[in-house]
Amino acid sequence: MARSPTDMRRGIDTLVSMVVGELGGEPRGGDCFVFVGRDQRRLKVLVWDAGGYWLCAKRLDAGTFAVPRCDDPAAGRVEMSAARMHLLLAGIDVRAARYRKRLEH
């Protein structure tokens, strides 16, 4: 996920150049790249598929996305698991969640 707010008018080509230039990522590597607007009500996800790019967008009618914080102020992006991304898209704030201890094998 890009840490800085993104202009939601940007399209596939501009977002791909952001992934390479600002996020230091490989857009065709299979990762999802998430961009959030300044008001945190709009979100775009850029994904490479075998035939080309997918660009998905979501706009909330009410409320904002719970954007995760990053401890490293110099980092241009925040990495998250697929589960955490699903929670973000569902509108669940994981910062307020309480994690239970899990058994180790």
C-alpha positions in Angstrom: 0.0 0.0 0.0 1.3 3.5 -0.9 1.8 5.6 2.2 1.2 8.9 0.7 -2.3 9.9 -0.6 -2.9 9.3 -4.3 -4.8 11.4 -6.8 -7.7 9.1 -7.6 -7.9 10.5 -11.2 -4.8 8.5 -12.0 -5.1 5.6 -14.3 -3.3 2.3 -14.9 -0.2 3.7 -16.7 0.4 6.4 -14.0 -0.1 4.0 -11.2 2.3 1.5 -12.8 4.9 4.2 -13.0 4.3 5.0 -9.3 4.8 1.4 -8.3 8.2 1.3 -10.1 9.4 4.8 -9.2 8.0 5.6 -5.8 7.2 2.2 -4.2 10.2 0.3 -5.7 8.0 -2.6 -6.6 7.6 -4.9 -9.6 4.1 -4.3 -11.0 4.1 -7.7 -12.9 5.3 -9.7 -9.9 1.9 -10.9 -8.7 1.5 -8.5 -5.8 -1.5 -6.2 -5.3 -0.8 -2.5 -5.0 -3.2 -0.4 -3.1 -3.6 3.4 -3.4 -5.9 5.5 -1.1 -7.2 9.0 -1.8 -6.5 12.0 0.3 -10.0 11.8 2.0 -9.5 8.1 2.6 -13.0 7.4 1.1 -11.6 6.2 -2.2 -9.3 3.3 -2.8 -7.8 1.6 -6.0 -6.1 -1.7 -6.3 -3.7 -2.5 -9.2 -3.0 -6.1 -10.1 -1.2 -7.8 -12.9 -2.9 -10.7 -14.6 -1.5 -12.9 -17.4 -3.2 -10.8 -20.0 -2.8 -7.3 -18.5 -3.5 -5.1 -15.6 -6.7 -5.0 -13.5 -7.6 -1.7 -11.8 -10.3 -2.0 -9.2 -11.8 1.0 -7.4 -14.0 1.3 -4.3 -15.7 4.5 -3.0 -17.3 4.5 0.4 -20.7 6.2 0.8 -20.0 6.9 4.5 -16.9 6.7 6.7 -13.3 6.1 5.7 -10.9 3.3 5.2 -8.7 2.3 8.2 -5.3 2.9 6.6 -2.6 1.0 8.5 0.2 2.9 10.1 3.9 2.3 9.4 6.6 2.7 11.9 9.3 3.6 9.4 8.7 7.2 8.2 11.1 6.8 5.3 9.2 3.9 3.8 7.2 4.6 0.7 4.9 1.7 1.2 3.3 -0.5 3.9 3.3 -4.2 3.2 0.3 -6.2 4.4 -1.0 -9.8 4.3 -3.9 -10.8 2.1 -6.0 -11.2 5.3 -5.3 -7.7 6.4 -6.1 -6.4 2.9 -9.5 -8.1 3.1 -10.2 -6.5 6.4 -9.2 -3.1 5.0 -11.6 -3.5 2.1 -14.3 -4.7 4.5 -13.9 -1.5 6.6 -12.5 -3.3 9.7 -10.0 -1.3 11.7 -7.3 -3.8 12.8 -5.7 -1.2 15.0 -8.5 -1.6 17.5 -8.5 -5.4 17.2 -7.2 -7.6 20.0 -5.0 -10.5 18.8 -5.3 -13.8 20.7 -2.3 -15.9 21.4 -2.0 -18.8 18.9 -0.6 -22.3 19.5 2.8 -22.9 18.0 3.6 -26.2 16.2 
